[in-house]
Amino acid sequence: MYRRLVAWLLISIFAISTAQSRAYSQDHTLLGIERSRFTIDGKPTFLLGISYYGALGAPREVWLQDLKQMKGLGFNWIRIWANWAAFDQKAYAVDAEGNPWEQGMLKLREIVSWCDAHGMIVDITLSRGNGVTGPRRLQSLESHLRAVRCLVNHLKDYKNWYLDLANERNIQDSRFTPIEDLVVLRREVRTLDPGRLVTASHAGDISRDTLIEYVVQVGLDFISPHRPRSARSAQETEAKTREYLANLKKIGKVVPVHYQEPFRRDFKESWQPTAKDFLTDLEGAFRGGAAGWCFHNGDNRAARDGRPRRSFDLRDGPLFAQLDAEEKAALELITQFSNANLSKK
C-alpha cells in the first residue's frame, strides 16, 4: 500500500511540474486530422515514422540518442508500446492488469514530453499479447479499460500522441479484441479526453464491412492496416490505399489511412525486403494518399536469441547501432524521399 501511494505521488508531482512548465511555454505540439490527412499544429503533415516498441526498457542515454537521430533524419513520429514485455523486459507503463507501473509511466511521460518539445508525434499502443511480445495481458475488458484510463489520465496534458487501443485486434488468438470491446474502450477515451485521437490496428487488409465497423460503429479517428508481408506487397500499396479512400468516401466517413506497421527485415526467412522495397512501399503509400507510413523493424526470428532485436530490445544499445546494412541503405533512401517530398508539405 505504501509503495503504491509513493508511486502515485511521484507520478502526480511529475504531472503537476510538467503542466506548470508547459503553461508558460508555446513549444507544444498538437496532432489533429483534416479529412484524410493528419495535421501538426494545424498544418497538413505526412507522418513519417519509425518503430520504437521497447522504448520504455531503454536507458535514458539510449532513447535520447535515438530520438535525436530520428529527428535529424526527418522522422516525425515514433511507435511505442505501453505494455511491451518481450524478452523478459519490464518495458511498460501499465502492467498485465492495466495498473500503472511508476518507473515506466515516468519514462513514458519524459519521452512524450521530449517529442512534444521537438514537434514529434507518439503512437502509444496497447496489446493483449500472444506470448511473443511477453505474457498475455489485458485479457478482460475491465483490465483493458483500466489501462486506457491510466494512460489517458496521466498523459492528458500532452496533445502530441494518439492511442492504438489494441494491436492487431482482429487476430483470433489472445490478441483478439471484439468490436464490442472497442466500442466501450473508444467511448471511455472520448469521455475522459474528447479530443484524443484513437485507432485500433488491423492485421492484413481491411474489408469494406470491417471498415464500416471501425469508422462508424467504433468511431475510430483513422484506420491502421498492417498490410500483408510478401515480396509483392510494396507494389500493391498505392492501389490498396486508393481503394481504402474510395470505400471510406462511399461509406460517408473519410478518415486517414495510416500505415503504422508495414513489413520488416528478419520477419520471414523466405523473403527479406531490400532498401528499394522500403522506398517503393513508402512511395506507394504517399502517392496513394495515405496519411502516414512507418519504417518498421524488429527482432530476428531465425536467430535463437532474436538478435539483432532492434527496437524490440533497446537494452542491447541504440536502435541505429542494431540496424543491418540494408536497413541503413533504406534510411538513406527514406531521408532523400523526405527531403524531396515532405519538407514543404
matplotlib code that plots the C-alpha trace (Angstrom):
import matplotlib.pyplot as plt

x = [0.0, 2.8, 4.7, 1.6, 1.0, 4.6, 4.3, 1.1, 2.7, 5.7, 3.6, 1.4, 4.3, 5.8, 2.5, 2.0, 5.5, 5.3, 1.9, 3.1, 6.2, 4.1, 1.7, 4.4, 5.6, 4.4, 6.6, 3.9, 2.8, -0.8, -1.8, -5.1, -7.0, -8.2, -10.3, -7.9, -4.7, -3.0, -2.1, 0.6, -0.2, -2.9, -0.6, -1.3, 1.6, 2.5, 3.6, 6.9, 7.6, 9.8, 9.1, 10.5, 8.5, 10.7, 11.4, 10.4, 13.1, 15.9, 18.3, 17.8, 21.0, 19.9, 16.4, 17.7, 20.4, 17.9, 15.3, 17.8, 19.0, 15.4, 14.6, 17.7, 16.8, 13.3, 11.1, 8.3, 6.6, 7.5, 5.5, 5.9, 4.1, 2.7, 2.8, 5.8, 7.4, 9.3, 12.5, 11.6, 11.7, 9.8, 9.3, 5.9, 3.9, 0.9, 1.0, -0.9, -4.0, -3.8, -2.4, 0.3, 4.0, 5.6, 9.1, 7.6, 5.0, 7.5, 9.7, 6.8, 5.9, 9.5, 9.7, 6.3, 7.5, 10.7, 8.8, 6.3, 9.1, 10.6, 7.5, 7.2, 4.1, 4.0, 1.9, 1.1, 0.0, -1.7, -1.9, -3.5, -0.4, 0.1, 3.2, 5.7, 5.8, 5.6, 3.0, -0.7, -2.2, -5.3, -7.4, -10.5, -12.4, -12.1, -8.2, -8.2, -10.3, -8.1, -5.0, -6.8, -7.9, -4.4, -2.7, -5.3, -5.3, -1.6, -0.8, -3.9, -1.9, 0.0, -1.6, 1.2, 0.2, -2.6, -3.8, -3.9, -6.4, -5.4, -2.6, -3.8, -7.1, -8.6, -6.2, -8.0, -5.7, -5.2, -4.7, -8.3, -10.3, -14.0, -15.6, -18.0, -15.0, -13.5, -16.8, -16.6, -12.9, -13.4, -16.3, -14.2, -11.4, -14.0, -15.4, -12.1, -10.4, -12.8, -10.1, -7.8, -7.2, -7.8, -7.2, -7.1, -4.7, -5.7, -3.6, -3.9, -6.0, -9.3, -12.6, -15.3, -17.6, -14.9, -14.1, -17.8, -17.4, -14.2, -15.2, -19.0, -19.7, -16.5, -15.8, -12.0, -10.4, -8.3, -7.5, -4.2, -4.0, -0.9, -0.6, 0.4, 4.2, 5.2, 7.5, 4.6, 3.1, 5.1, 3.9, 0.3, 0.3, -0.6, -3.7, -4.8, -4.6, -6.7, -9.2, -9.5, -10.1, -12.7, -14.5, -14.4, -15.9, -18.7, -19.3, -19.5, -16.8, -13.4, -10.5, -6.7, -5.1, -2.1, 0.5, 2.0, 3.5, 4.5, 6.9, 10.4, 13.7, 14.2, 10.5, 10.5, 13.4, 11.7, 11.7, 14.0, 12.9, 15.6, 16.2, 14.3, 11.3, 11.0, 11.2, 8.7, 6.2, 6.7, 6.3, 3.2, 1.6, 2.4, 1.1, -2.0, -3.0, -2.0, -1.6, 1.4, 4.0, 6.4, 9.9, 9.2, 11.9, 12.2, 13.9, 15.5, 13.0, 15.6, 18.1, 17.8, 18.2, 16.3, 19.3, 19.6, 16.4, 16.4, 13.5, 12.2, 15.0, 16.9, 18.8, 21.2, 22.0, 20.7, 18.4, 20.6, 23.5, 21.4, 20.3, 21.8, 23.4, 20.2, 18.2, 20.8, 20.7, 16.9, 17.2, 19.3, 16.6, 13.8, 15.6, 16.2, 12.5, 11.5, 13.8, 12.4, 8.7, 7.8, 9.8, 7.5, 4.3]
y = [0.0, 2.4, 1.7, 2.3, 5.6, 6.7, 5.7, 7.8, 10.7, 10.6, 10.5, 13.3, 15.5, 15.0, 15.7, 18.9, 20.2, 19.4, 21.1, 24.2, 24.5, 24.0, 26.7, 29.3, 27.7, 27.9, 25.0, 22.3, 20.1, 19.4, 16.4, 16.8, 15.5, 17.3, 14.8, 12.1, 13.8, 14.4, 17.9, 19.0, 22.4, 22.9, 22.2, 19.1, 16.8, 13.3, 11.3, 9.6, 7.3, 4.5, 1.6, 2.1, -0.5, -1.2, 2.5, 2.0, -0.5, 1.7, 3.7, 7.4, 8.0, 5.4, 6.7, 10.3, 9.5, 7.6, 10.3, 13.0, 10.9, 10.2, 13.9, 14.6, 12.0, 13.6, 11.2, 13.0, 10.2, 7.0, 4.0, 2.9, 0.1, 0.9, -2.7, -4.2, -7.2, -9.2, -11.0, -10.7, -6.9, -4.5, -2.1, -1.0, 1.8, -0.4, -4.0, -7.1, -5.9, -2.3, -0.8, 1.9, 0.9, 4.0, 3.6, 3.0, 5.7, 8.3, 7.3, 7.4, 10.9, 12.0, 10.6, 12.1, 15.4, 15.4, 14.6, 17.4, 19.9, 18.8, 18.6, 14.8, 12.6, 9.5, 6.4, 4.7, 1.1, -1.4, -5.1, -8.2, -10.1, -13.6, -14.7, -13.4, -9.9, -11.1, -12.8, -12.5, -9.4, -7.2, -10.3, -8.8, -5.7, -4.4, -4.6, -3.1, -0.2, 0.3, 0.6, 3.1, 5.2, 5.2, 6.3, 9.0, 10.5, 10.6, 12.0, 14.2, 17.4, 16.4, 16.6, 15.1, 11.4, 9.1, 5.8, 2.4, 0.6, -2.9, -4.0, -6.4, -6.8, -9.0, -11.9, -14.9, -15.7, -14.0, -10.6, -10.7, -7.7, -7.9, -4.9, -4.6, -4.1, -1.5, 0.4, 0.5, 1.5, 4.2, 5.6, 5.7, 7.7, 10.2, 10.7, 11.2, 13.3, 14.2, 15.4, 12.4, 10.6, 6.9, 3.9, 0.1, -1.7, -4.5, -7.4, -7.7, -5.8, -4.5, -5.5, -2.9, -4.4, -4.1, -0.5, 0.3, -1.3, 0.7, 4.2, 4.0, 1.6, 2.1, 5.6, 5.3, 8.5, 6.8, 3.2, 1.4, -1.6, -3.8, -4.9, -8.5, -9.1, -10.5, -9.7, -8.2, -6.1, -2.9, -2.8, -3.1, -0.3, 2.6, 0.8, -0.5, 3.0, 4.4, 1.6, 2.4, 6.0, 5.3, 2.9, 5.4, 8.0, 5.6, 4.9, 8.7, 8.7, 9.8, 9.3, 9.0, 5.7, 5.2, 2.5, 2.1, -1.3, -2.5, -5.3, -5.5, -7.3, -10.7, -11.5, -14.3, -16.4, -16.8, -13.1, -10.3, -6.8, -4.7, -1.0, -0.5, -2.4, 0.0, 3.0, 1.5, 0.9, 4.5, 6.0, 3.9, 5.0, 8.7, 8.6, 6.7, 9.3, 7.7, 9.9, 8.2, 5.4, 3.7, 2.3, -1.0, -3.0, -5.8, -9.0, -11.7, -14.6, -17.0, -16.4, -18.4, -15.3, -13.0, -10.8, -8.2, -7.3, -3.7, -1.7, -4.8, -4.7, -1.4, -2.8, -4.0, -0.5, 2.3, 1.3, 2.7, 0.7, -2.5, -2.0, -4.0, -2.7, -3.0, -1.1, 1.7, 1.9, 2.2, 5.0, 7.0, 6.5, 7.4, 10.6, 11.6, 11.0, 13.0, 15.9, 15.9, 15.4, 16.1, 19.0, 21.5, 19.6]
z = [0.0, 0.9, -2.3, -4.4, -2.6, -3.2, -6.9, -7.4, -5.6, -7.9, -11.0, -9.7, -8.9, -12.3, -13.9, -12.0, -12.6, -16.3, -16.6, -14.9, -17.1, -20.2, -19.1, -19.7, -23.0, -26.6, -27.6, -27.6, -30.4, -31.5, -33.5, -35.5, -38.5, -41.6, -43.6, -44.9, -43.6, -40.3, -39.1, -36.8, -35.2, -37.9, -40.9, -43.0, -42.5, -43.7, -40.7, -41.4, -38.5, -37.1, -34.8, -31.3, -29.4, -26.4, -25.6, -22.0, -21.5, -22.9, -20.7, -21.0, -22.9, -25.5, -26.2, -26.2, -28.7, -30.9, -30.9, -31.8, -34.7, -35.8, -35.8, -37.8, -40.5, -41.0, -38.9, -37.1, -35.2, -33.3, -32.2, -28.5, -26.7, -23.3, -22.2, -24.0, -22.3, -24.9, -23.9, -20.2, -20.2, -18.0, -20.8, -19.9, -18.2, -17.4, -16.1, -17.2, -15.2, -16.5, -13.4, -13.7, -13.2, -11.9, -13.5, -16.9, -16.6, -15.6, -18.6, -21.0, -19.8, -20.3, -23.8, -24.8, -23.3, -25.3, -28.5, -27.7, -27.4, -30.7, -32.9, -32.9, -32.6, -30.4, -31.1, -27.8, -28.4, -26.1, -26.9, -25.2, -26.3, -27.7, -25.8, -28.4, -27.0, -23.4, -21.3, -22.2, -20.6, -20.5, -21.1, -19.6, -20.7, -17.1, -17.2, -20.7, -19.6, -16.5, -18.8, -21.1, -18.2, -16.7, -19.9, -20.8, -17.3, -16.9, -20.4, -20.9, -20.9, -24.0, -27.4, -29.5, -29.0, -30.1, -28.7, -30.5, -28.4, -29.4, -31.7, -34.5, -32.6, -35.3, -35.0, -33.5, -30.6, -27.2, -29.0, -30.2, -29.1, -30.1, -31.9, -28.9, -26.6, -28.9, -28.7, -24.9, -24.9, -27.5, -25.6, -22.4, -24.1, -25.5, -22.0, -20.4, -23.2, -26.0, -28.4, -28.1, -31.4, -31.3, -33.6, -33.4, -35.7, -38.0, -39.3, -43.0, -45.5, -44.2, -45.9, -46.6, -43.9, -41.3, -42.4, -41.5, -38.1, -37.4, -38.5, -37.9, -35.1, -33.1, -34.1, -34.8, -36.0, -38.6, -39.8, -39.2, -41.5, -41.2, -44.8, -45.8, -45.8, -49.1, -52.0, -53.9, -51.1, -51.8, -55.4, -54.1, -51.5, -53.8, -55.2, -51.9, -50.3, -53.1, -52.6, -48.9, -49.5, -52.2, -49.9, -47.0, -49.3, -50.2, -46.5, -46.0, -43.4, -44.8, -42.3, -42.7, -43.8, -41.6, -42.2, -38.7, -39.2, -42.7, -43.5, -41.9, -42.1, -40.4, -40.2, -42.8, -43.9, -47.3, -48.0, -46.9, -48.1, -49.6, -49.3, -52.6, -51.2, -48.3, -50.6, -53.0, -50.2, -48.8, -52.3, -52.9, -49.6, -50.3, -53.9, -53.0, -50.4, -47.2, -44.2, -42.7, -43.1, -40.7, -41.1, -39.2, -37.6, -35.0, -33.9, -36.0, -35.9, -37.3, -34.5, -31.3, -29.2, -31.6, -32.2, -33.6, -31.8, -32.9, -31.4, -29.7, -27.1, -26.6, -23.7, -26.4, -27.4, -29.6, -32.4, -35.2, -34.0, -34.3, -37.9, -40.7, -43.9, -45.9, -43.3, -43.2, -47.0, -46.7, -44.2, -46.8, -49.4, -47.0, -45.9, -49.6, -50.2, -47.2, -48.2, -51.7, -50.9, -47.3, -46.1, -47.9, -47.1]

ax = plt.figure().add_subplot(projection="3d")
ax.plot(x, y, z, "-o")
ax.set_aspect("equal")
plt.show()
